[in-house]
Each structure stands twice: as structure tokens, then as C-alpha cells.
Amino acid sequence: MLSKEDIIVRVNETFVSEFEIDPALLKPEANLFTDLELDSLDGVDMLIHLEDNMGVKFDSEVFKEVRTLGDIYTKVEQLIAQHPEMEKRNSDTV
């Protein structure tokens, strides 16, 4: 199973590579929209990139609750724990 640290690294890599966000800003308390300056279209793109890069599928209703980078770390960790088959897909892509 991916560790919390592995999840953080992979999520952060997605933000740096896909949105050119300064790694120094990637802290759990960073608000996606005010601190990282993502807009609603970026939010949709982020969701797609995270699903592809992490091998998880976000429920759009659950995603509405996500406001911070820490929320994303937690949701990815929960999804992988609830769906061990995602772990298999994840390990195949690493």
C-alpha cells in the first residue's frame, strides 16, 4: 500500500508538473483556490490528472468537500484504503 508520504509526493508532483506550482507552496494547509490560485477549470483538470496519476476515481460529491491540499492527501489515502484494487493499479504505474 502507498504510504501517506508516497501519496503526498505523488500528489505534489502532479501539482508541480501539471500546474507549474512552486513546490514551496505545497503544504497541507494550502487552499487550492486562494493559496494555489486554481480556478474551477483548473479544479476539473486537477481531478483528471490526479485520477490518472494516482489510479483513483473521485466521486464528484466527495470532491466538493475538498478545499486544501491536505484534503486531497486524505481523500486519496481513504480511496486507496477502501479500494485495494486501486493499489494494484497504482503499483503497476510506479
Residue frames as qw, qx, qy, qz and C-alpha x, y, z in Angstrom:
[[0.000, 0.889, 0.459, 0.000, 0.00, 0.00, 0.00],
 [0.332, 0.611, -0.058, 0.717, 1.20, 3.50, -0.75],
 [0.406, -0.395, -0.495, 0.658, 2.31, 5.28, 2.39],
 [0.008, 0.921, 0.311, -0.234, 0.97, 8.71, 3.29],
 [0.275, -0.664, 0.345, 0.604, 4.39, 10.10, 2.35],
 [0.347, 0.073, 0.755, 0.551, 4.23, 8.41, -1.09],
 [0.166, 0.756, 0.626, 0.094, 0.77, 9.88, -1.66],
 [0.129, -0.895, -0.058, 0.422, 1.98, 13.36, -0.72],
 [0.329, -0.420, 0.547, 0.645, 4.97, 13.10, -3.06],
 [0.289, 0.289, 0.786, 0.464, 2.86, 11.90, -5.99],
 [0.079, 0.864, 0.493, -0.058, 0.11, 14.48, -5.47],
 [0.204, -0.822, 0.118, 0.519, 2.70, 17.26, -5.15],
 [0.369, -0.172, 0.658, 0.633, 4.48, 16.07, -8.30],
 [0.252, 0.607, 0.705, 0.266, 1.16, 16.37, -10.13],
 [0.042, -0.938, -0.251, 0.236, 0.72, 19.96, -8.98],
 [0.303, -0.647, 0.377, 0.589, 4.27, 20.91, -9.97],
 [0.335, -0.035, 0.749, 0.571, 4.25, 19.20, -13.37],
 [0.168, 0.577, 0.743, 0.295, 0.70, 19.95, -14.47],
 [0.082, -0.929, -0.356, -0.067, 0.08, 23.38, -12.93],
 [0.504, 0.473, -0.198, 0.695, 3.63, 24.72, -12.53],
 [0.498, -0.830, -0.077, -0.240, 3.04, 25.46, -8.86],
 [0.148, 0.669, -0.600, 0.413, 6.05, 26.36, -6.76],
 [0.684, -0.137, -0.705, 0.129, 6.86, 23.34, -4.56],
 [0.173, 0.075, -0.537, 0.822, 7.36, 25.70, -1.59],
 [0.465, -0.144, 0.021, -0.873, 3.60, 26.43, -1.68],
 [0.717, -0.096, -0.615, -0.314, 2.61, 22.78, -1.45],
 [0.047, -0.180, 0.757, -0.627, 1.70, 22.48, 2.21],
 [0.086, -0.372, -0.924, 0.021, -1.25, 20.52, 3.62],
 [0.025, 0.643, 0.499, -0.581, -2.99, 23.71, 4.76],
 [0.028, -0.211, 0.394, 0.894, -2.69, 25.37, 1.31],
 [0.541, 0.524, 0.453, -0.476, -6.11, 26.29, -0.03],
 [0.586, 0.235, 0.638, 0.440, -6.45, 25.10, -3.61],
 [0.275, 0.788, 0.449, 0.320, -8.21, 28.22, -4.81],
 [0.140, -0.990, 0.012, -0.022, -6.81, 31.07, -2.74],
 [0.517, -0.675, 0.446, 0.280, -3.26, 29.91, -1.96],
 [0.553, -0.075, 0.695, 0.453, -2.57, 27.88, -5.10],
 [0.257, 0.499, -0.138, -0.816, -4.72, 30.12, -7.29],
 [0.125, 0.156, 0.915, 0.351, -6.59, 27.34, -9.07],
 [0.469, 0.090, -0.014, -0.878, -9.89, 28.23, -10.68],
 [0.793, 0.086, 0.426, -0.426, -12.87, 25.96, -11.31],
 [0.808, 0.514, -0.252, -0.141, -11.50, 24.74, -14.65],
 [0.208, 0.571, -0.750, 0.262, -8.16, 24.01, -13.00],
 [0.560, -0.231, 0.634, -0.481, -10.10, 22.05, -10.38],
 [0.908, 0.286, 0.121, -0.281, -11.57, 19.81, -13.06],
 [0.613, 0.616, -0.485, 0.096, -8.16, 19.38, -14.72],
 [0.147, -0.533, 0.735, -0.394, -6.61, 18.62, -11.34],
 [0.788, -0.058, 0.456, -0.410, -9.19, 15.94, -10.70],
 [0.881, 0.445, -0.108, -0.118, -8.47, 14.29, -14.05],
 [0.396, 0.649, -0.599, 0.251, -4.69, 14.41, -13.55],
 [0.369, -0.425, 0.698, -0.443, -4.94, 13.02, -10.03],
 [0.898, 0.101, 0.274, -0.328, -7.21, 10.22, -11.16],
 [0.794, 0.539, -0.278, 0.036, -4.73, 9.33, -13.93],
 [0.275, 0.637, -0.611, 0.380, -1.58, 9.71, -11.82],
 [0.337, -0.352, 0.698, -0.525, -2.88, 8.11, -8.63],
 [0.297, -0.056, -0.925, -0.230, -5.16, 5.45, -10.10],
 [0.076, 0.364, 0.743, -0.557, -8.15, 6.62, -8.06],
 [0.068, -0.515, -0.574, -0.633, -11.62, 7.77, -9.04],
 [0.023, 0.098, 0.446, -0.889, -13.06, 10.70, -7.14],
 [0.024, 0.672, 0.740, 0.027, -16.79, 10.89, -6.51],
 [0.153, 0.525, 0.152, 0.824, -17.74, 14.39, -7.59],
 [0.507, -0.764, -0.250, -0.312, -19.83, 14.83, -4.43],
 [0.780, -0.467, -0.104, 0.402, -16.88, 13.96, -2.19],
 [0.552, 0.211, 0.096, 0.801, -14.62, 16.24, -4.20],
 [0.098, -0.796, -0.243, -0.546, -16.89, 19.20, -3.45],
 [0.658, -0.742, -0.110, 0.066, -15.69, 18.96, 0.16],
 [0.772, -0.050, 0.030, 0.633, -12.02, 19.29, -0.82],
 [0.029, 0.997, 0.067, 0.033, -10.58, 22.73, -0.13],
 [0.237, -0.833, 0.490, 0.096, -6.95, 22.17, 0.84],
 [0.487, 0.494, -0.717, -0.069, -4.05, 20.10, -0.36],
 [0.178, -0.225, 0.867, -0.407, -4.30, 18.14, 2.89],
 [0.725, 0.218, 0.339, -0.559, -7.89, 17.26, 1.98],
 [0.728, 0.489, -0.399, -0.267, -6.63, 15.74, -1.26],
 [0.177, 0.420, -0.866, 0.206, -3.95, 13.71, 0.53],
 [0.427, -0.042, 0.729, -0.534, -6.60, 12.38, 2.92],
 [0.771, 0.351, 0.112, -0.519, -9.15, 11.57, 0.20],
 [0.604, 0.496, -0.607, -0.140, -6.59, 9.70, -1.91],
 [0.008, 0.311, -0.886, 0.344, -5.41, 7.75, 1.12],
 [0.579, 0.101, 0.560, -0.583, -9.02, 6.87, 2.03],
 [0.768, 0.433, -0.157, -0.444, -9.88, 5.80, -1.51],
 [0.456, 0.452, -0.767, 0.014, -6.86, 3.53, -1.76],
 [0.180, -0.177, 0.846, -0.469, -7.64, 2.01, 1.65],
 [0.656, 0.232, 0.403, -0.594, -11.29, 1.42, 0.67],
 [0.838, 0.504, -0.015, -0.207, -10.44, 0.01, -2.75],
 [0.611, -0.498, 0.541, 0.294, -7.35, -2.23, -2.60],
 [0.735, 0.423, 0.439, 0.295, -7.65, -2.90, -6.34],
 [0.215, 0.971, -0.051, 0.095, -6.54, 0.70, -6.82],
 [0.495, -0.704, 0.482, 0.165, -3.34, -0.21, -5.03],
 [0.763, 0.079, 0.563, 0.309, -2.62, -2.84, -7.67],
 [0.497, 0.782, 0.257, 0.273, -3.15, -0.33, -10.48],
 [0.149, -0.969, 0.197, 0.002, -1.00, 2.19, -8.65],
 [0.621, -0.513, 0.538, 0.250, 1.91, -0.17, -8.18],
 [0.739, 0.352, 0.482, 0.313, 1.77, -1.12, -11.86],
 [0.348, 0.886, 0.137, 0.275, 2.28, 2.52, -12.87],
 [0.403, -0.874, 0.236, 0.132, 5.13, 3.32, -10.48]]
